[in-house]
Each structure stands twice: as C-alpha cells, then as structure tokens.
Amino acid sequence: MQVQNNDEAAAVRVGVGPLSGEDLLAVARHGVPVTLTPEALAAMASSRGVIEALAADEKPHYGVSTGFGALAVKQIPPEQRTQLQRSLIRSHAASSGAEVDREVVRALMLNRLATLATGRTGVRPAVGLAYAGMLNAGITPVVGEYGSLGCSGDLAPLSHCALALMGEGEVRTADGQLMAASAALAAAGLEPVELQEKEGLALINGTDGMLGMLTLAVADLRRLLATADLAAAMSVEGLLGSDSVFAADLQALRPQPGQADSAANIRSVLAGSALIEEQKTGGFTRVQDAYSLRCAPQVHGAARSTLQHAEMVAECERASAIDNPVVTLDGRLESNGNFHGAPVAYVLDFLAIAVADVASMSERRTDRFLDRSRSHGLNAFLAFDPGVDSGHMIAQYTQAGIVSELKRLAVPASVDSIPSSAMQEDHVSMGWAAGLKLRRAIDGLTRVLAIELLTSARGLDMRDGGAATSRSAPAVTACRTAIRAVVPGPGPDRYLSPEIEAVRVLVDDGSLLAAVEDVLGTRLH
C-alpha cells in the first residue's frame, strides 16, 4: 500500500498511476484517508484546459456541448450546460432496491477518483479534491442494488455518488446515520460542487463498481481458499484418511497452477499427525479415499488458477483510465468503448463458478462425518447420544441449502444483455450484477467452510477426547483450540446456530488461519 503521513493519519496517495489492491482495501474496508498527489492535480488541470477550449468551440463535441447517449445529436448552448450536468446526474441516479454495502460504494468512489487523477477525464482539480473530501469524511452515498447494466459505466451507482457531491440525495455518515447529502457535507465542512462541462459524464462513465467488488472479492478469496485447504486437511485427519496422495512428486505429475500450492498447504497442516501415522502402521486397508478428500488440491488448485487470472484482470483495470470521451495524452478528445465491463464481468462470473465448486466439495466432506458407514467409527451425525440427540444433522442441511444457492449464483450474468438507450447501448456486460452475486456467493462459501471446520473439530474431539489430549497435527490442534475458545466441545444437543456463527466469524476475520500459521511459522499459500 502506498501511504503518506499527514497530520491526521497515514493516507493512500492517489496519483496518475494505478492503485494497488491493498490501497483499495485500506480505503474501502478500513477507512484509511486519501490524498491527491501534486502530479495528479497538475494532470487534471492540464486536461481541463483542453475541455475549456473545446467548450468555447462552435463545433459540437460529445459530452462537452452536446446531450448524452442517444441524445448526443442535440447541441447545448453555453448558458444551459450547467443545467445539463445537473440533469444528467439527477436522471441517472435511478437505482432501486436494497442498499449496497458501504465498502462497495467506497471502493467505487475511490476507483472513480483514481481515474479522475490520471488527468484523462478533463475534470477540474476541485472535483477530485471534493471527492477525496467525501471519502475522508466517511460520507457514503446511498446506492440501490439495481440500476447498472455494466456498460457506459456503472451509471446509476456512480450517479448517486455524483449526486451527493452536488449536495443532493441521501448518504450515510461515518457512523452509519442516514442523512441528506447537503447536511452531511455541511457537517463535514465541505461545499457542494457545481459541475461544469463534461464533469457530470466523467463522474459516471466507468467500471468502478464492478472493479471494486472484484478487488474486494480477490482479497476475500485468497483467505477462503487457504481456509478451504485447512478444512480439507482437518477432514482428512478426522476421517482417518491418507496424506500420501498430497505428496509433492505426485502433484508435480500434473503441474496445473495452484494445485501444488493447495497440496503443500494440506501437507503442512497435516505434518506431525499421530492419527494419520496410526493408519499407516495399524493395518490400514482402505486403498483410496473419496474424491472430496483425495482430489481437494485439484479442485482448490483450479479455483486458485481462476483467482490468479481474476487478479490479473483487476490489476489491468486499476491501471486503466476509463471515460468517454477521454482526453488523450496529446490533447485530443476522443470517443471510445473502454467503459464496456466485459473483462471484469467475465472473471466475476468465473469466480462464482469456482466458489460453488469449492463449497460443494466442502459439503461432501462434512456429510462423510455424519454417516456411520463412512465416518470410520464415529457416532451417527456426530450425536452425543444418537437417537436422543441429532448432532450436526441439520448443520449439513444448512450447508446443502447454501451449496444449492451457490450453484444458482454460478449461472453467469455476463452472458445476458438487454439493449438500452434507444438501441444506442445495444450490448451490455451485466458486470455489476455479476459482482453482487459473487459477494453473496463468497458469504455462502464462508458459512459452508465454517460448518465443515466446526464438524471436523467435533469429529476429532469425539475421536481423541479433545484438543488437550489431541493426536492431531500441531496445526490442526491449533485450529481446534481456536474453535473451542468460542464453541464448547461435544455434548448433548445445544442451540447450534450461534455456534455456526461464531466459527463463521473466525473464518471471516482470518483468526483460524492466523492460529494455524502461528504454529507453522509461515503463511499458507
């Protein structure tokens, strides 16, 4: 993360170059302030000069002295151009539905600010500074989940942010209070911005929302795929499986990117497991484990490869200056199609497919613990007193319901297109929708993995009496101990939902991974 010390806090520097994923996470998720570099302010001032010269030209220029989209044929006289900008933003702030998460809106705002800072959009430096001021004050415009088709930019979501910049619409304050934008700006000591030629268009013409969701998802999935390896390793141990299939030389026979990393993680977590070693020396007769155990590196590795591709797309997109028209480096104003969200939409959909498959495999491992014919000596459903108690029977139902939902969410949004703007915008990406459904899928995967970890910890406790007498690998013991700090060990049936939620939090905040990595002395891949 690029940071600069100032009087308030370390701030992310927004310049003419690209932001990193860490920059975006710091601002969107953790509230780190931003500052515009002198180079960015100079670039913005320079390109603004190009726009002002074109505004004085009698010849019409799209976005400067004309209407927008299918209305671009109408030239707008100078005295109406301020009203043109206001009308554009007001009419396009047309989202509907549930509020989008705060971190998504902040990510969207930061991505748009980063494009403004390149100097390729032609807005005044004052506009960029005002946007930075809103971010630093924690003012987050209210954006509904419906409204973007992922082409010509995330138009409706970005328009709500521009509307707030104008002092209109509704926002959430830093403490979550719903407030009129005008009042929130005043309370933060910020002035509403009166937009001039092209500035309204420049504020709404980008893939910033879907890119923000992609960048956030990449960070979350790095953690969740490592957690999936941890969960798989615990299940292998808890089901008295074999670790021989994870050997490095076997994985090298199929050098798919990501597979070797997943297998290495599983080997590390299982290293030193007495339970595994006992199977090798105690007359172990099972020739092969089920696919959900044996093939975990192949599936988790394929998900990693997809994630690596998505990271590359996100990095390219963060290095982009997306607007239409755009001010080129040599001072031309040119129309283009860079606002089309296809590159981002595709990988958002790809990731939803990978998420569904990783979760499906996790659910199958959980189910094996609950079936006496496949759990190798454990009580039916891991019940304390089978028949009287039901154990984790319905926890697996919850997993199954989530996995079924994830399969529906894996249906691509990007293969759909609904023409708009009187057929001017006749092919759209649906990238915003792909991003929203991926966020729901990631939440589902988090819960599925939490249930597998909770179940495998219970199975291991029933097998060897708990972490205090653990025959588990040291890394598995550390994970079991972390779970037992928030959830009691096996006993008669209890209210199960809070226990699932407690482990979900450990998965979501990275606590389980941290506990394991502390023991290993290294990070999982």
N, C-alpha and C positions, 0 to 999 in steps of 0.2 A: 504494500500500500504506500502510495506517495503521500507524505504528510508534511505539514508546515506548522511550526509552533507559532501561535499568536497569543494574545492576552487571554483569550477565552479557553481554548483547548487546542489539541492537535487537529488540524484541518486537512481534508483532502484537497489537493491542488487540482483545479480543473483548468487545463491548458489547451493548446492547439492539438496536442497528441491524444492518443486513446487513454481512457480509464482502464484500470485492471478490474478483474472480478472482485478482488479484495476491496478496492475503492468503493465499488457499488454496494457491497455488503456492509461496509462500515457506515455509509451514509443511510442506506435504505433500512437496514435492520437494527443498527446500533446508534443511530442519531448523531454520528460524527459530523461536525460542520464542514462547509466547503468554502473555498476562496478561489476567485478567478485570478489567473496569473497575469502579469503585465503584458506578456506576449499575446494572450487571448484577447485582452481588452484592445490592444493595438490592431489585431487582425479583424475584430468586429468593427472597429471604427473605419478601417480601410475599406471593407466591403460595403459598409453603409454609404460611403461616398459614391460607390457605383450605383446603388439604388436611388440615391437622391438625384444623381444626374439623369437617370432614366425616368424618374418621376417628372422631371421638367421637360422631357421629350414629347413632341406632339404625336409621335408614333406610339401605338398601344403596346404595352409589354405585360405579359401574363403575370398576374399576381401583384403587379405594381399599379397599373392603371386600368385593369380590367376586372370583370367578375371572375368567378371560380368554377372549375369543373365544366359542366355543360353550359354554364352561363359566361364562359370566357369570351364570348363574341361581343359582349357589351363593354364599351369603353366608359370609364367612370371619370367624371370631371374632378379636378383637384379639390373643390370645396366639399365633395361628398366622400372623399377617400377615408377620412377618419371614421365616418359612419359605416363605410364598407367593412372596415376591420371589426368594428363592434358587432355589426350584423352577422358577419362570418362566425365569430366566436359564439354569440348567443344562439344562433340557429344550429350550430354543430354540437353544442353542449346538450345533447339529447339522449343521454344514456338512461337506462332504466334497470330496475331490479335491485338485488341486494348490494350493499356497499362492498366495494373491492377492498381487500386488506390494505392497511396503511403502508406496509413495506413495499407492496406492488406500486402504489401511487408515488411513493418517494423514489423508487427506482426509475419509474417512468420520467419523473421530473428531472432527476439527475442525468439520465441519458439525453433528454432534450437539451438540458443546459450544456452538456458536453458537445453536442452538435453545434449549438449557438457559438460556443467558444472557439470552434475551428475557423470562424470568420467566413464560412461559405454560405451563410443564410442571409446576410445583409441586414440583420437587426442592429439597433444601436447598443452600445455597451450598457446603457442604462437598463435595458430589458434583461440582459444577462445578470446584472447585479441585483435586480429586483427578484428574479427567480431564485438566486442564491440566498437572498434575504428571507424568502418564504421557507426554503429548506432549513435554514439555520434557526428560524423562529419555531420550527416544528409545525407549521401550518400545512395541513394536508387536505386538499380539496376532496369533497365527496364525489365519488365516481361510482356509477352503477355498473353491474357486471355485463349488461348488454349494451351494444352500441358500436362496437368496432368490427369491421369486416376484414381488418388486417391488410388494407390496401389504401393508397393515398394517405398512408399513415394510420395510426390508431386514433382516428379522427375525434370521435366523441370523448374518449377518456382524456386526450390531450386538450380538447376544447374546455373541459371542466377546469383544468388547471389554468389555462389562459384566462378563463372567466374570473377565477379567483384573483389572478394578477390584476385584472381590471377593477377589482373591488366588488364583484358581483357573485351570486351563487352562495353555496354553503361549504363550510370547511370544518375540519376537526382541529382543535388546538393541540398543543403538545401533550396535554393531559387527557385528551380524548373528548373534550366538550364540543358539542355541536354548536356552531356559531355562524352568523352571517360573515361573509368574507370581508366586507367593509369594516366590521367591528374588530375582527381578528387582526387585520392589517394595522388598524389604528392602535390596538393594544400593543402591537409589536413595534410601533414607531415606523411603520412602512407606509408609503404613499401608493395609491392605485396608479397603474400605468395607463396612459392613453396611447393606444397603439397607432403607429403611423404606417405608411405604405409598406406592404409586403409582410409586416411583422406578425399579423394575425396568422397568415398562411405558414410562416416559418415556425410558429409555435405548435402547429398541429400536424405537420407533414412528416411523420417518421414512424419507425417500427419500435419506438421506445418502450411501450408497454410490454409487448411480447418479448423483447430483448431483456427487459428487467426480469420477467418471470423465468426466462431461460437461465439467466445468470444466477438467480436465487436457487433454481432447481439443480443446477450443476453442483453448487456447494452442498445442498442437502443430500444429493445422491452419492457424492463422494463418501459422506459419512454413512449413509444407509447401506451401500454396497459392502463396505468394510464390516458393518454390523451384521449383514447377511452372512458373511464368511464366519464371523464369531458364532452366530446362531447355528449355522450348519455344523461347525466343529462341536459345539455342545450337544447337538442332536446325535452326531456320530458317536460321541462318547457315551451319552445317556442310553443309546440303543445298542451299545456294545458292538459297534461296527469296527471296521478295519481302516487304518490310516495308510495302508500300503499303496492304495490307488492314487494318493496325492504326491507320490514321490516325484522329485524334480525330473528325473530321466524319463519317466512315463509322460509327464506333461510336455516335455521337450519334443516328443514324437509328433505333437500337433501344436506347432508354435503360433497359435492364434493369440493376437494381442489381448492381454487381460487375463487369460486363463492361467498363465504361470503365476501371476500376482495373487490370484484368488487361491490357488493351491498352496502357495507359500504362506499365505495368511492362515489357512487351515492347519498346515503343518506346525506353524509357530504356536498356535493356540493349543494344539494337542500335545505338544512336546512335554515329555515327562509324565504322561498319564498312566497311572498304575492300572486303571480299568482297561485301557487299550492293551497294555502289555500282558495282562492276565489272559486276554483272549488268545494271544499268540502262543502262550505256553500252557494253557489249560484245556487242550483238546478242542480247540475251536474248529467247528466243522462247516460253517457257512462259507460257501465258495465265493459268493458275491453279495454285496449289499444292494438294496433297491436303488433305482436311479436317482431318487431325490437326495440320497446320501452320496452315492458314488459319483454322480455327474454334477455336483454343485459347482466345481471350478469351471466346467464347460458352460453352464448357464450364467453364472455370475460373471465369468470372463467375457462372455458375449455382451452382457449388459455394460461392462466396463468399456469395451470397444466402442459401443454405441455412445457412451458418455464422452469418450475421448473425441469422437467426431463432433458431438454437440459442443464441446468446449472450443474446438477449432472454429466452428461457425460463430459462436458467441464472441470469440476474440476478434474475428474479422468484422463482425457487425459493430463492435465497440470502437473499432478503428475507422468506422465509416462516418461520412458527413452527409446525412440523408435529408434532403429537402427538394422541393420542386416549385418553381425553378430554383436553380442553385447558382451562386456566384463562383465562377471558376477562378483559378489562381491567376489567370491573365486578364481578369476583369470582365468576362462575358457573363451574361445572364442566360442560362440555358435550361430548357425543359428536359426532363429525363424520367425514367421509370424506376429509380432506385428505391422508391418507397414501397415497392411490392414486397410483401412479407414472406414469400415462398421459402427462402433459405432457412429462416427461423422457424416457420410453421412446420416444415418437414421434420426438423430434429425434435421439436416439441412432441410431435406425434410419435417419432421413433422411440423417444424416451418413455412415453406412456406404454408402448408395447413391451419394452424391456422391464418396466416396473411390474406390469401384470404378470409376466412370466416368473420373475424372481419371487413375487408374492405367492404365486401358485405352487412353486416348489417348496416354499416355507410351510405352507398349509399342509402339504402332503407329509412332510417330516413330522409336523405336530400330530397329525392323525395317527401315525405309527405308534406314538407313545400311548395312545388311548385304547388300542386294540390288543387284547391279551394274546392273540395269536401271532402278533408281530412285534410286541414290545420286549420279548425275551425276559419274562419273569415279573413284570410289573403288574400292579393291580389294574383291573379294568377301569378305564377312564382316569387312572391315577387317583381313584377314590380312596379315601381313608378306610371306609367300611363299605365296599361295593354292595349296592342294593339299598342300603340306608343312605349312602352318600352318592352323589353324581360326579364329583371331582371336576375335571375340566371338560366334561362332555359339551357343555354349551359354549365354552370359550372357543372350541373348534368350530361350532356353528357360526359364531361371530366372525371368525376367520373366513369361513366358507362364504358367508354373505358379502364380506368385503372383497374377496377374490372375484366373486361373480360380478360385483360392481366394477372392479378394475378391468375385467375383460370388456365390459361395455365401454369404459373410458378409453380403452385401447383402439377403438374404432377411430380412424383418422378424421380429424376435422379438415385437414388441408386438401382432401380430395373433393371437397364441396366448393361450390362457387355460386353466388347469387348476384346477377347483374344489378347495378345501381346507377344512380345519376344519369337517368335517361339514356342508358346503354353506353355512356362515355366510359364508365368504370365497369366494363363487362366481364372482367375476370378478377376475382379477389382471393386472398390467401386463407382467410379464416384463422390466421395465426393467433389472434387474441383469444379465440375460443379454445384453440389447442393449448395455450398457456394456462388458462383457467382449469381445464380438465386435468392437465398434468399436475397442477397444485393439489387437486383433490386426490389424484392417484398417489402422490407422494405421501399425503396424510394416511391413506389406506395402507400403503406399504409399511409405514412406521408402526401402525397398530398390529398388522399381521406379524411383523418381526417381534414386537413386544410380547405377543401371545406365545410365539414359539419359544422365546427365551424364558418366559415365566413357566411354561410347560416343561421345558428341558431341565430347568433348575429344580422343579418339583420331582421330576423323574429321577434325577441324580440324587436328591435328598432321600428319596424312598429306597434307592439302591444302596447307599452307603452311610445313611444316618445323618447327613447334613454336612455343611462346609467345615465344621470343626473336626470331623473325622474323615475328611474328604480324601478319596483316592483319585480325584480328578487331577488333570494337568494344573500346574500353578496358575496359568492364565484363566482357565475355566473356574478354578476356585475363587479367584479374584472377582469374576463376574457373578458367581453365585453369592458371594459375600455382599456385593453391592446390591443385588436384588433383595437379599434377606434384610438389608438395612431398612427397606421400605415395605416389604411384604413378609409376613410370618411364614414359617415352614409348613410342611404338610400337617393336616389335622382334619377334624370334621368340617363339613362344608361351611363356608363363610360367604358373605356378600362379596361377589367376585369382581364386579365392575370397577370398584375403586382400586383393586389390586392391578387390574389390567392398565388402568390409567396411570398408576404410579410407575409401572415399568415403561409405559409409553413415554413418560416424561424423561426417564433415564436414557431411552433411545434417542429421543428428540434433542436433548441438550448435550449429547455426547458423553454423559457420565460413565456409561458402561464401557465404551471404547477407552476412555481415559483410564479407568481402573485396570483394564487388561494391558494397555500399553505401558502403564507404570511398572507392572510386573515384568513385561517383556523387555523393557528398556529401549523400545523402539516403536515407531508408529506402524500400524498396519497399512498395507498398500491401498 
